[in-house]
Amino acid sequence: MVQFKFSNYAINRFIAPDASLLTQAEIPDMSVYDKESSHWVANFCLNSMLRTAWKPPYDIYMYNYLRRAEAAFREHQAARNDTLSFVESGRQSINKYTAALFHWEGFLSQSDHAYTTLQKCFVLEKRYEKGDGSVLYRLNKFYNHMKHVESRIEEGKLQEGATVAAWLTNQGLVSVDSALSFSETGEILKDLAKWANILQDPLSSTEKLKQHT
């Protein structure tokens, strides 16, 4: 029985730009990076109940930061799994690609929201200077590209013939005017984990914050 296969043209035109060239993806496995990454919110709640608690609204900001950080780790792992599954399918699974892109969007969204929350509780004074090309600037840029895809379609700001505002390559995420490597996504999670481990215990977080700000 002959199995039908999509042509490279069909893959690139109807799935995503350069999808036919996605032959490998060295995405860091962050699922084992921090054993507390799925417990930060619970730890924060228990520590707040049994030890000491931040006063409002800082307790709310920190709760939501930890919630976002946990979600960023989950979405990154799901994105990694589906990206690798797409590659293993010989770039023939439309469902795997769209699922991977959905989870990458989730990772970008949760990570960007997490940093915004850090600013609200004065843990970070400034994330980046506009146009500085830093990882956090590009993170925010990608998040906005994906969040506002409808307006980008209307304004003709997608790559010609593209189906999506951002897509996957062997190196990482790419858009018409930016790139974020897979290794950089791992660095984002490491940074989120650093702040999460500081904030999960209100009793010790004040002194720890002094060492990092």
trRosetta pair geometry for C-beta under 8 A, 3 or more apart (Angstrom, degrees):
i j d omega theta_ij theta_ji phi_ij phi_ji
5 90 7.4 -59 -134 124 117 131
5 92 6.1 -78 -137 -104 76 126
6 10 4.5 -126 -170 86 97 124
6 11 5.1 116 122 -58 127 86
6 15 7.9 73 147 -25 165 126
6 91 7.7 -106 65 118 115 85
6 92 6.0 163 17 -124 103 74
7 10 4.7 97 54 5 79 101
7 11 7.0 -143 94 -5 43 86
8 11 5.6 -54 -147 36 34 113
8 12 6.2 23 159 -12 68 110
8 20 3.9 85 -141 -153 82 167
9 12 6.2 -64 -147 43 26 103
9 13 5.8 13 162 -11 66 119
10 13 6.0 -62 -133 44 24 104
10 14 5.6 -22 -177 21 65 118
10 15 7.8 62 134 -10 65 95
11 14 7.2 -71 -121 51 11 80
11 15 5.1 -27 -165 24 56 126
11 19 4.8 -133 157 87 98 108
11 20 4.2 119 81 -64 136 92
11 91 5.8 32 -141 148 151 114
12 15 7.2 -28 -73 50 12 87
12 16 7.3 -58 -141 90 41 37
12 17 5.9 36 -164 -135 85 37
12 18 6.2 59 -122 -43 102 21
12 19 5.8 -175 -91 34 51 83
12 20 5.3 -57 -48 0 94 109
13 161 6.2 -63 -130 175 75 112
14 163 6.8 65 -166 -54 27 143
15 19 4.6 -65 95 38 119 170
15 94 5.9 -137 -108 -119 107 82
15 97 5.5 38 -177 89 119 163
15 98 8.0 -118 -154 -51 84 84
15 163 7.0 -148 127 35 14 148
16 19 4.4 103 63 -54 84 117
16 97 6.4 -157 4 167 122 132
16 101 7.2 164 -72 -69 151 144
16 162 7.3 24 -154 -156 58 82
16 163 5.8 -100 -94 53 55 108
16 164 5.4 -19 -119 22 102 123
16 167 4.1 160 168 -127 121 124
16 168 7.0 61 108 26 150 78
17 159 5.8 3 -53 83 156 145
17 161 7.4 108 -85 98 99 92
17 162 5.0 -37 -35 -109 116 95
17 163 7.8 -178 -25 22 71 75
17 164 7.8 -131 9 50 87 87
17 167 5.1 171 54 28 83 163
18 21 4.7 -48 -172 37 82 117
18 22 6.9 100 133 -41 81 84
18 167 6.4 136 52 114 97 135
18 168 7.9 -147 94 83 101 49
18 169 5.8 -10 124 -96 140 89
18 174 7.6 14 47 58 146 141
19 22 5.6 -36 -159 5 44 118
19 91 6.1 146 146 -160 85 114
19 97 6.2 15 -143 -130 132 149
19 167 6.8 -95 -64 -175 83 126
19 168 7.2 60 -108 61 71 90
20 91 5.8 119 -122 146 45 157
21 169 6.8 -10 98 -138 110 79
21 170 7.1 -85 136 -27 87 100
22 25 6.9 7 -172 -55 95 108
22 83 7.9 -109 177 -167 133 88
22 86 6.9 4 111 115 136 116
22 87 6.1 -112 135 -90 92 88
22 91 6.1 137 65 -99 92 115
22 168 5.6 43 -105 110 139 102
22 169 6.4 -139 -92 -139 84 28
22 170 6.3 177 -132 -63 52 63
23 87 6.6 98 -171 -145 21 103
23 91 7.7 -50 -85 -42 57 123
23 170 6.3 -14 47 -87 72 115
24 87 6.4 96 -99 -153 27 148
24 170 5.4 39 65 -138 74 104
25 80 7.9 -173 122 -144 123 66
25 83 5.1 -82 92 141 169 120
25 84 6.1 -131 62 -80 116 67
25 87 5.9 -154 4 -42 104 146
25 168 7.3 -17 -100 175 133 121
25 170 6.3 -140 -84 -144 58 48
25 182 6.4 136 -176 -69 84 157
26 182 6.2 158 85 80 60 143
26 183 7.6 5 106 -57 100 89
27 79 7.7 -147 -163 109 156 90
27 80 4.4 -168 114 -123 141 98
27 83 6.3 93 -25 74 150 141
27 84 7.2 -119 31 -50 122 102
27 182 4.4 -106 -103 -166 66 133
27 185 7.4 -18 -147 65 90 130
27 186 7.7 158 -176 -52 58 107
28 33 7.9 49 146 -65 116 124
28 80 8.0 -93 74 -104 39 141
28 182 6.8 160 0 146 74 93
28 183 6.5 88 -28 -118 114 53
28 185 7.5 -173 37 82 102 86
28 186 3.5 40 42 -89 144 142
29 32 6.5 23 126 21 102 96
29 77 7.7 55 -152 -118 64 85
29 80 6.8 149 -102 158 60 162
30 33 4.5 -26 -158 -10 67 129
30 37 7.8 141 146 -112 94 174
30 73 6.2 -128 117 -140 117 83
30 76 5.6 4 46 110 132 137
30 77 6.7 -121 64 -69 84 85
30 80 7.9 165 19 -29 86 150
30 186 5.8 -176 -67 -128 115 81
30 189 4.9 14 -151 108 159 161
30 190 8.0 -126 -127 -55 119 70
31 73 7.5 123 -103 173 50 99
31 77 4.9 76 -73 -108 102 131
32 35 7.8 7 -159 -76 56 68
33 37 6.9 60 71 -40 88 144
33 186 7.9 166 -77 -160 149 92
33 189 6.8 106 56 124 162 120
33 190 6.9 -111 179 -90 145 76
33 193 6.6 -122 120 -57 118 165
34 37 4.3 106 82 -45 100 100
34 73 7.9 -96 52 -109 106 148
34 193 4.6 175 -31 -147 156 136
34 196 7.9 112 131 76 162 127
34 197 7.3 -124 -153 -60 138 118
36 39 5.0 -86 -159 58 65 104
36 40 6.0 90 144 -67 95 72
36 43 6.6 5 -164 -29 117 151
36 196 7.6 179 108 123 109 115
36 197 6.7 105 71 -98 141 89
36 200 7.1 -76 157 -38 138 174
37 40 6.8 -10 -145 -27 28 107
37 69 7.6 -119 -150 138 79 95
37 70 6.5 147 165 -118 65 64
37 73 4.6 146 167 -113 128 175
37 193 6.3 -47 -94 -109 101 107
37 196 7.4 75 -117 98 62 157
38 70 6.2 96 -122 -147 40 105
38 73 7.2 -123 -67 93 69 138
38 74 7.6 89 -102 -67 93 99
39 42 5.0 -63 -162 51 70 112
39 43 5.3 75 137 -30 90 102
40 43 5.7 -56 -144 37 28 113
40 44 6.3 30 157 -22 64 106
40 66 4.2 -151 128 -162 114 108
40 69 6.1 -15 59 82 164 120
40 70 5.6 -154 40 -61 110 103
40 196 4.7 -49 -124 -178 149 117
40 197 7.8 -92 -111 -72 109 47
40 199 7.9 45 -173 80 113 93
40 200 5.0 -112 -151 -93 75 120
41 44 5.7 -53 -149 34 30 112
41 45 6.5 29 154 -18 64 105
41 63 6.9 66 -136 -159 88 70
41 66 4.9 155 -78 120 66 117
41 67 5.5 59 -86 -79 129 69
41 70 6.0 -57 -18 -20 106 148
42 45 5.8 -55 -148 36 32 110
42 46 6.3 25 157 -14 66 108
43 46 6.0 -60 -146 41 28 106
43 47 6.0 24 159 -16 66 112
43 200 4.3 18 102 178 122 120
43 201 7.1 -57 151 -62 106 75
44 47 6.0 -58 -142 41 25 108
44 48 6.1 26 157 -21 63 110
44 62 6.7 -173 -151 131 141 105
44 63 6.2 175 121 -104 144 65
44 66 5.3 -169 -20 3 148 171
44 199 6.9 -1 -102 129 120 82
44 200 4.9 -103 -67 -145 79 59
44 201 7.6 -124 -105 -62 56 32
44 202 7.5 84 -152 -33 76 90
45 48 5.8 -58 -147 36 26 111
45 49 6.3 23 156 -17 63 109
45 63 7.7 66 -70 -120 81 105
46 49 5.8 -57 -147 38 31 109
46 50 5.9 -6 168 8 68 117
47 50 6.5 -71 -129 52 24 89
47 51 4.9 -26 -169 27 68 123
47 52 7.8 -24 155 47 81 52
47 200 6.6 110 10 147 147 66
47 201 4.7 -134 -149 -122 161 63
47 202 5.9 158 125 18 112 81
47 203 6.6 -125 180 1 109 99
48 51 7.3 -40 -79 52 13 81
48 52 7.3 -48 -133 105 45 30
48 53 4.0 63 -159 -101 88 96
48 54 7.4 -59 -116 16 110 70
48 59 6.7 94 -129 -143 141 119
48 202 5.8 72 -92 1 74 134
49 53 7.6 54 -56 -64 29 116
51 201 7.0 2 66 -162 159 86
51 202 6.8 164 91 62 109 89
51 203 4.4 -77 149 -39 128 132
52 202 5.3 -127 93 102 81 111
52 203 4.7 114 32 -83 108 83
53 59 5.8 18 173 -102 96 136
53 202 5.6 90 -125 56 26 169
54 58 4.3 -100 159 99 130 106
54 59 4.1 172 76 -69 95 77
54 62 6.1 95 27 15 154 141
54 202 5.1 -142 -35 -129 81 128
55 58 6.2 55 70 34 58 105
55 59 6.7 -151 98 -19 10 105
56 59 5.7 -56 -81 35 54 103
56 60 6.0 40 -132 -12 82 108
57 60 4.9 -52 -170 40 73 116
57 61 6.0 77 132 -25 87 97
57 121 7.9 -134 105 -95 82 88
58 61 5.5 -50 -145 36 38 112
58 62 6.1 33 159 -16 69 108
58 121 5.1 103 -136 -138 79 109
59 62 6.0 -59 -146 41 28 107
59 63 6.2 35 154 -24 64 107
59 202 7.6 -11 -105 -91 89 140
60 63 5.6 -50 -146 33 30 115
60 64 6.4 22 158 -11 63 108
61 64 6.1 -67 -154 42 28 104
61 65 6.3 32 151 -24 66 105
61 117 5.4 164 -169 -173 82 90
61 120 5.0 -156 -129 100 131 111
61 121 3.8 166 111 -57 147 114
62 65 5.4 -45 -144 31 36 115
62 66 6.5 33 158 -16 65 103
62 117 7.9 152 -86 153 25 115
62 121 6.0 76 -56 -90 77 173
62 199 4.9 -159 -154 -178 112 125
62 202 7.7 119 102 -85 165 94
63 66 6.1 -62 -156 37 27 107
63 67 6.4 28 148 -20 64 108
64 67 5.3 -48 -143 35 38 117
64 68 6.3 39 156 -19 66 103
64 117 5.4 -151 100 -127 102 148
65 68 5.9 -60 -153 37 30 109
65 69 6.2 29 152 -20 67 108
65 114 5.6 88 -151 -151 68 74
65 117 4.2 -167 -79 110 83 132
65 118 5.9 94 -120 -64 133 70
65 121 7.2 -80 -33 16 136 135
65 123 8.0 52 -107 14 165 149
65 195 7.1 -81 160 127 133 121
65 196 7.4 -164 130 -94 98 74
65 199 6.4 6 86 97 132 168
66 69 5.5 -50 -142 36 33 113
66 70 6.4 37 157 -19 65 102
66 196 5.6 112 -117 -134 78 94
66 199 6.4 -147 -63 99 104 120
66 200 6.5 109 -110 -90 137 79
67 70 6.0 -53 -152 34 28 111
67 71 6.5 25 152 -16 62 109
68 71 5.6 -58 -148 39 32 111
68 72 6.3 39 153 -27 67 103
68 110 4.8 174 -165 -171 77 79
68 111 7.4 158 157 -80 104 20
68 113 4.9 -144 -128 95 143 103
68 114 3.7 -171 112 -75 127 86
68 117 6.3 158 15 10 145 142
69 72 5.6 -48 -147 28 32 115
69 73 6.9 32 154 -16 61 101
69 110 7.7 171 -72 153 16 106
69 114 5.2 104 -64 -128 70 142
69 192 4.5 173 -131 167 100 113
69 193 7.1 148 -178 -77 124 44
69 195 7.3 -155 -87 78 146 98
69 196 4.6 -167 122 -74 165 128
70 73 6.0 -58 -160 34 33 110
70 74 6.6 28 149 -15 67 107
70 196 7.9 131 -51 -132 69 147
71 74 5.5 -55 -148 38 37 111
71 75 6.0 33 157 -18 71 108
71 106 7.2 -110 159 166 101 101
71 110 4.2 -143 99 -132 108 150
72 75 6.0 -55 -141 40 28 108
72 76 6.2 32 157 -23 63 108
72 107 5.6 82 -152 -147 68 64
72 110 4.1 -161 -69 105 75 116
72 111 4.6 98 -123 -67 134 76
72 114 6.2 -51 -31 -20 138 144
72 188 7.6 -111 171 126 137 108
72 189 6.3 -174 127 -104 112 85
72 192 5.8 -20 72 127 149 177
73 76 5.8 -55 -146 33 27 112
73 77 6.6 25 157 -17 62 106
73 189 6.0 105 -93 -144 75 120
73 192 7.7 -154 -50 94 90 133
73 193 7.9 78 -74 -73 123 99
74 77 6.0 -60 -154 36 30 108
74 78 6.4 25 153 -14 66 108
75 78 5.7 -56 -146 40 34 110
75 79 6.0 36 154 -22 67 107
75 103 5.1 177 -168 -170 75 78
75 104 7.7 150 155 -88 103 15
75 106 3.7 -148 -133 108 138 109
75 107 4.0 -167 110 -65 115 69
75 110 5.9 151 11 17 142 136
76 79 5.7 -55 -146 37 29 112
76 80 6.3 33 153 -22 64 105
76 103 7.7 166 -81 153 13 103
76 107 4.7 95 -71 -114 69 131
76 185 6.3 164 -130 155 116 117
76 189 6.0 -47 -16 -70 170 138
77 80 5.6 -50 -148 34 31 114
77 81 6.4 32 154 -19 64 105
78 81 5.8 -53 -148 35 32 112
78 82 6.4 20 159 -9 66 109
78 99 7.9 -102 159 157 100 96
78 103 4.1 -143 102 -133 102 147
78 106 7.5 7 65 63 127 139
79 82 6.2 -62 -145 43 27 102
79 83 6.0 30 158 -22 65 110
79 100 5.6 87 -154 -160 63 65
79 103 3.6 -162 -69 108 75 109
79 104 4.5 111 -135 -64 138 65
79 106 7.4 -165 -52 53 111 98
79 107 5.6 -57 -12 -20 147 133
80 83 5.9 -57 -144 36 26 111
80 84 6.3 19 161 -12 63 109
81 84 6.2 -63 -151 40 25 106
81 85 6.2 26 153 -21 64 110
82 85 5.3 -50 -142 36 35 116
82 86 6.4 43 155 -24 65 99
82 96 5.3 -178 -170 -166 82 72
82 97 7.8 168 152 -85 103 14
82 99 4.4 -134 -144 103 151 103
82 100 3.7 -161 108 -74 107 77
82 103 6.1 132 27 19 133 135
83 86 5.8 -51 -154 30 31 112
83 87 6.8 29 150 -15 63 103
83 96 8.0 150 -89 157 16 96
83 100 4.3 115 -67 -143 65 138
83 104 7.8 73 -59 -54 119 115
83 168 6.3 -168 -129 -147 112 158
84 87 5.6 -51 -150 36 37 113
84 88 6.2 35 152 -18 67 108
85 88 5.6 -55 -144 41 32 112
85 89 6.3 38 153 -26 64 104
85 93 6.9 -51 133 64 92 153
85 96 4.6 -136 104 -143 104 133
85 100 7.7 -170 50 -61 94 113
86 89 5.7 -54 -150 30 31 113
86 91 6.5 43 161 -108 84 50
86 93 5.6 -132 -118 64 64 103
86 96 3.9 178 -76 117 78 117
86 97 4.8 96 -120 -71 142 69
86 100 5.8 -67 -17 -17 133 144
87 91 7.0 8 -118 -62 38 74
89 92 4.9 -128 143 50 99 80
89 93 3.9 -20 145 -10 175 110
89 96 5.8 158 -3 22 145 153
91 97 7.9 50 -150 -65 64 123
93 96 3.8 50 106 10 124 113
93 97 6.6 158 97 -14 71 81
94 97 5.9 -60 -154 37 34 108
94 98 6.2 23 157 -11 70 110
95 98 6.1 -61 -144 42 28 104
95 99 6.0 28 158 -19 66 111
96 99 5.7 -56 -143 39 28 111
96 100 6.2 32 155 -23 64 106
97 100 5.7 -54 -149 34 29 112
97 101 6.4 26 155 -16 65 106
97 168 7.6 -145 -148 28 89 130
98 101 5.7 -52 -145 38 33 110
98 102 6.3 40 152 -25 64 104
99 102 5.6 -52 -149 32 32 115
99 103 6.5 24 155 -13 65 105
100 103 6.0 -62 -152 40 30 104
100 104 6.3 31 151 -19 66 106
100 168 6.8 -13 122 -41 130 153
101 104 5.5 -51 -145 36 34 113
101 105 6.4 41 152 -22 64 101
101 164 6.5 -72 -162 -140 153 162
101 166 7.7 160 -148 89 103 83
101 167 7.4 -34 -105 -121 123 53
101 168 7.0 -125 -82 -28 86 109
102 105 5.7 -53 -156 32 31 114
102 106 6.6 32 146 -19 63 104
103 106 5.1 -46 -148 34 40 117
103 107 6.4 46 151 -21 66 98
104 107 5.5 -47 -148 34 35 114
104 108 6.4 36 153 -17 65 104
104 166 7.7 -129 118 106 130 122
104 168 7.4 -176 -39 -74 163 106
104 173 6.3 156 180 -86 140 126
105 108 5.8 -56 -148 38 31 110
105 109 6.1 30 155 -19 66 110
105 146 4.8 -165 -123 166 101 151
106 109 5.7 -55 -143 38 29 111
106 110 6.1 20 163 -12 66 110
107 110 6.3 -60 -142 41 24 103
107 111 6.0 21 161 -16 63 114
107 185 6.8 27 147 -157 142 121
108 111 6.0 -62 -144 40 24 109
108 112 6.1 19 161 -16 63 112
108 139 6.4 -176 -144 -166 81 75
108 142 5.2 -108 -138 109 143 109
108 143 4.5 -172 151 -84 105 79
108 146 6.3 102 78 30 147 143
109 112 6.1 -61 -146 38 24 106
109 113 6.2 20 159 -14 63 111
109 143 5.8 134 -87 -138 49 105
109 146 7.6 -101 -57 88 95 126
109 147 7.2 122 -99 -73 101 104
110 113 5.8 -56 -144 41 29 111
110 114 6.2 38 153 -28 63 106
111 114 5.6 -52 -150 29 30 116
111 115 6.8 25 155 -14 63 102
111 139 6.0 -92 112 -171 123 133
111 143 7.8 -144 69 -71 88 127
111 188 5.4 18 -153 159 144 132
111 189 7.7 -79 -102 -74 120 63
111 192 6.5 -101 -128 -62 83 140
112 115 6.0 -55 -154 36 33 107
112 116 6.5 36 149 -20 65 105
112 139 5.8 180 -80 140 89 101
112 140 5.5 124 -130 -100 118 63
112 143 4.2 -10 -27 -60 159 166
113 116 5.5 -53 -148 35 35 115
113 117 6.4 37 153 -21 66 104
114 117 5.8 -56 -153 34 31 112
114 118 6.7 35 149 -23 64 102
114 192 5.7 23 130 -126 155 116
115 118 5.4 -46 -150 29 38 116
115 119 6.8 40 152 -19 64 99
115 124 6.8 -19 -165 32 77 159
115 127 5.4 68 165 -107 127 135
115 136 6.4 155 -137 -148 166 117
115 139 7.6 98 3 100 149 140
115 140 7.9 -93 72 -68 140 101
116 119 5.8 -54 -159 32 35 112
116 120 6.7 37 146 -23 65 104
117 120 5.4 -50 -150 30 39 116
117 121 6.7 14 159 -1 68 103
118 121 6.5 -69 -150 47 30 92
118 123 4.3 -78 -169 65 85 117
118 124 4.5 52 125 5 111 109
118 195 6.2 -35 -107 -169 130 161
119 122 7.4 33 -177 -80 35 28
119 123 7.4 -86 -69 52 24 73
119 124 5.0 -54 -80 74 67 96
119 125 7.6 63 -130 -167 82 7
119 126 7.7 60 -116 -95 116 26
119 127 6.7 -66 -63 -39 124 99
122 125 7.5 23 -155 -83 65 60
123 195 6.4 86 157 -145 150 123
123 199 7.6 -45 -91 -72 149 123
123 209 6.6 -103 -126 -136 85 118
123 213 6.7 -129 -167 -81 52 133
124 127 6.0 49 146 -74 142 68
124 213 7.9 -137 -90 -116 38 106
125 213 7.9 122 -24 -161 94 103
126 129 7.5 36 153 -63 130 62
127 136 4.7 -133 169 143 102 142
127 137 7.6 154 122 -65 98 60
127 140 7.4 107 112 -40 145 134
128 132 5.4 -152 -179 44 96 124
128 134 4.7 -155 -122 52 120 130
128 136 4.7 -175 -41 87 121 103
128 137 4.0 -154 147 -61 161 90
128 140 7.4 -152 37 11 134 132
129 132 4.2 90 65 -44 89 126
129 134 7.8 98 37 -2 69 122
129 137 7.5 -30 66 -79 44 132
130 137 7.2 143 -129 -133 31 119
131 137 7.2 -134 -11 -170 8 148
132 137 5.4 169 56 -38 82 155
133 137 6.2 13 9 68 5 139
133 138 7.0 23 -163 -47 41 105
134 137 4.5 99 54 5 79 103
134 138 7.0 -151 92 -2 42 86
135 138 6.0 -62 -150 41 29 106
135 139 6.2 38 150 -27 66 104
135 180 7.3 95 -148 -133 73 95
135 184 5.2 -163 -128 -165 117 117
135 187 6.5 -71 -149 91 168 125
135 188 6.6 -155 152 -71 125 92
136 139 5.2 -41 -142 30 36 119
136 140 6.6 36 158 -16 63 101
136 188 7.8 138 -86 -112 70 99
137 140 6.0 -58 -156 37 30 108
137 141 6.4 32 147 -22 64 109
138 141 5.2 -51 -144 35 37 118
138 142 6.3 38 157 -18 68 102
138 178 5.2 168 -141 -173 96 124
138 179 7.3 -31 -161 72 142 36
138 180 5.2 166 132 -79 122 98
138 184 7.9 6 78 144 132 154
139 142 6.1 -58 -152 36 27 107
139 143 6.4 28 151 -20 63 108
139 180 6.7 99 -81 -113 58 145
139 188 6.3 124 -92 -107 141 140
140 143 5.5 -53 -147 36 33 115
140 144 6.4 30 156 -16 65 106
141 144 6.0 -58 -151 38 28 108
141 145 6.4 34 150 -24 63 104
141 175 7.6 -147 133 41 102 147
141 177 7.9 -102 171 92 136 96
141 178 5.1 140 112 -58 139 171
142 145 5.4 -49 -147 30 35 116
142 146 6.4 22 160 -10 66 106
142 166 5.7 54 -148 -86 93 159
142 173 6.1 53 -131 125 145 142
142 175 6.4 -176 -109 -24 76 132
142 178 6.4 -134 -63 100 83 135
142 180 5.8 -52 -40 -10 149 139
143 146 6.3 -65 -152 42 27 102
143 147 5.9 24 155 -19 67 114
144 147 5.5 -54 -133 40 31 111
144 148 5.8 -5 176 12 68 114
145 148 7.0 -80 -142 52 14 84
145 149 7.1 49 154 -79 57 73
145 152 6.7 39 -154 -58 65 159
145 165 4.3 177 159 148 95 128
145 166 5.4 97 108 -40 135 108
145 175 5.2 -71 -145 -118 169 155
145 178 7.6 -152 -36 42 145 126
146 149 6.0 -6 -155 -48 34 106
146 165 5.6 -169 -85 68 50 128
146 166 5.9 -54 -66 18 98 119
148 151 4.7 -34 174 39 98 113
148 152 5.9 106 115 -25 83 96
149 152 5.4 -59 -146 40 36 114
149 153 6.3 42 154 -24 69 100
149 158 8.0 47 -157 -76 80 115
149 164 7.3 -46 -134 -154 137 57
149 165 4.6 -130 -109 -27 94 127
150 153 5.8 -52 -154 31 31 112
150 154 6.5 28 150 -16 64 107
151 154 5.4 -52 -147 39 37 114
151 155 6.0 21 158 -7 70 112
152 155 6.0 -61 -136 48 29 100
152 157 4.2 -89 -155 67 81 109
152 158 5.7 100 138 -51 104 80
152 165 5.5 72 78 -105 158 118
153 156 7.8 30 177 -69 28 30
153 157 7.9 -74 -47 44 19 75
153 158 6.1 13 -95 -17 58 125
157 176 6.9 -149 166 34 71 154
158 162 4.6 -140 163 67 108 114
158 164 7.6 161 -140 97 124 19
158 165 6.0 -99 -105 -99 93 59
158 176 6.9 179 -159 -43 29 130
159 162 4.0 80 65 -28 89 132
159 175 8.0 -170 -31 -178 107 51
159 176 5.0 180 -62 -88 84 98
162 165 7.7 111 127 -85 133 23
162 167 7.2 -131 -151 -31 115 129
162 176 8.0 -130 -1 -64 159 99
164 167 5.5 123 75 -70 120 87
165 175 6.0 -2 153 -128 71 112
166 173 5.4 16 170 -177 120 105
166 174 6.6 162 -158 80 74 35
166 175 4.4 -47 -97 -76 82 93
167 173 7.4 154 79 -150 25 62
167 174 5.9 -29 65 63 73 87
167 175 7.8 132 14 -88 66 48
168 172 7.5 -101 -144 156 65 22
168 173 6.4 -40 -98 -99 57 56
168 174 7.5 137 -116 19 10 87
169 172 6.4 -2 58 51 87 38
169 173 7.8 160 20 -100 81 9
169 174 5.3 43 -11 -12 118 128
171 174 7.9 70 69 -52 100 108
171 179 7.3 12 103 -178 122 125
171 181 5.4 -61 161 -123 90 87
171 182 6.8 -157 163 1 39 92
172 179 6.3 102 81 177 113 87
172 180 5.4 -128 147 98 132 52
172 181 3.9 -160 -29 -134 149 31
172 182 4.5 -155 -93 -31 88 63
172 183 7.6 -86 -70 18 127 62
172 184 6.9 30 -124 35 160 103
172 185 7.1 169 -139 -17 114 109
173 179 6.8 162 90 -156 58 51
173 180 4.6 0 58 57 106 95
173 181 8.0 -138 29 -73 67 13
173 185 7.8 92 -3 -57 113 122
174 178 7.5 175 -153 92 45 52
174 179 5.0 -7 -107 -107 73 85
175 178 5.0 15 49 50 106 85
175 179 7.5 -158 25 -71 65 46
180 184 5.4 -120 -173 81 74 133
180 185 6.6 84 145 -58 108 86
181 184 4.5 101 58 2 80 102
181 185 7.4 -136 100 -7 48 80
182 185 5.6 -46 -155 26 40 113
182 186 7.0 41 148 -17 63 99
183 186 5.6 -51 -160 33 40 114
183 187 6.7 41 144 -20 67 102
184 187 5.3 -48 -147 33 41 114
184 188 6.6 50 150 -25 66 96
185 188 5.6 -44 -154 27 36 116
185 189 6.9 35 150 -15 63 102
186 189 5.7 -55 -154 36 36 110
186 190 6.5 39 149 -22 67 103
187 190 5.5 -49 -147 33 36 115
187 191 6.5 36 153 -18 65 103
188 191 5.9 -59 -155 36 31 110
188 192 6.4 30 150 -17 66 106
189 192 5.5 -51 -144 38 36 112
189 193 6.2 40 154 -23 66 104
190 193 5.7 -53 -150 34 30 114
190 194 6.7 39 149 -28 62 99
191 194 5.6 -44 -153 23 35 116
191 195 7.0 25 154 -8 63 101
192 195 6.2 -60 -156 40 34 103
192 196 6.1 35 150 -23 68 111
193 196 5.4 -55 -141 38 33 114
193 197 6.2 31 161 -19 67 105
194 197 6.3 -62 -154 35 24 106
194 198 6.8 21 150 -16 60 108
194 212 7.5 166 152 -137 116 153
195 198 5.5 -57 -153 36 37 113
195 199 6.0 19 158 -10 72 114
195 212 8.0 -171 -95 125 72 154
196 199 6.0 -66 -139 45 28 100
196 200 6.0 40 163 -42 67 104
197 200 6.1 -34 -133 11 28 116
198 205 5.4 97 156 -133 73 84
198 208 4.4 -166 -140 120 96 133
198 209 6.1 116 168 -69 132 70
198 212 6.7 -88 -89 23 158 149
199 202 7.8 16 -172 -78 55 58
199 205 5.3 61 -113 -126 38 140
200 205 7.8 157 43 -73 36 117
201 204 4.8 19 106 35 119 100
201 205 5.9 168 82 -41 61 89
202 205 5.5 -49 -128 17 29 121
202 206 8.0 39 179 -27 57 87
204 207 6.1 -61 -170 44 60 105
204 208 5.8 55 140 -21 85 114
205 208 5.4 -63 -142 45 36 112
205 209 5.8 42 160 -28 72 105
206 209 5.9 -54 -149 30 25 112
206 210 7.0 30 152 -24 59 101
207 210 5.8 -48 -157 24 36 115
207 211 7.2 32 149 -17 62 103
208 211 5.8 -58 -161 32 39 112
208 212 6.7 8 153 1 69 114
209 212 6.1 -77 -147 49 35 96
209 213 5.5 2 170 1 78 121
210 213 6.8 -66 -120 45 21 92
